[in-house]
Amino acid sequence: MVVELSTGMIRGLGTVVVFVAFVGLTLWVFNSKRGPAFAEARLLPFADEPQPDITEDSATRSTRP
């Protein structure tokens, strides 16, 4: 049996593959077990910011001339 793949069939299969990937990704993202991992990842952009030094007394410094 020889099946000839037409352009419409290839596009249809591509649509099915993309749809299955979309559903899989959606289920993965909204899985309740991943909440803590995503909460930690949400703060990653702020990870490289220096933490304020609480030992330094800024009240004794003045920036005025």
N, C-alpha and C positions, 0 to 999 in steps of 0.2 A: 504494500500500500504506500503510495507516494502522496505526500501532502505538500501542496504548493503554498508557500507563505506569501500572501498578498500584502500590500501596504496597509490595508485596513486591518488585517489580522495582527500584523506587527504592532500597529498603534494600539489596538485593543489589548494585546498582551502587556504592552508597556503601561497602559492605564491601570490594568489590574495589579501589576507589580508596584506601581507608585501608590495606589490606594492601600494595598496591604502594608506597605512600609509606613504610610501615614497612620493607619490604625494602630500598628505595633508601637510606633513612637509615641502616639497619644496615650496609649495604655501604660507605657513605661514612665512617661512624665508624670501622669496623674496617679501613679501607684502610691498608696499611703505609706508604704515602707520606706520610700525614698525621701520623705519629708525632712528628716534630720540632715541627710547628706546635702540636700538642696539648700537648707537653711545655712549650713556652713559655707557652701559655695557662693551663696548670695553675698557674703561678706568679703570674698576674695579681692575685689577691687580696692578695699581699704586696708589690706594686709601689709602693704609696704609703707604706709604712712608712719612716721615716727610717733611713738607714744610720748605724751607730755611728761616732762620730768617734774615730779611733785616735790623734789627736794630743793629745787631752785626757787628762791623767794623773789617774785617779780615785783613786789611792792616797793622794794628798795631801789629798783632801777628806774630811771627817768629817761625818756627819749626827747624831752624838751631841752633846748639849749640854755 
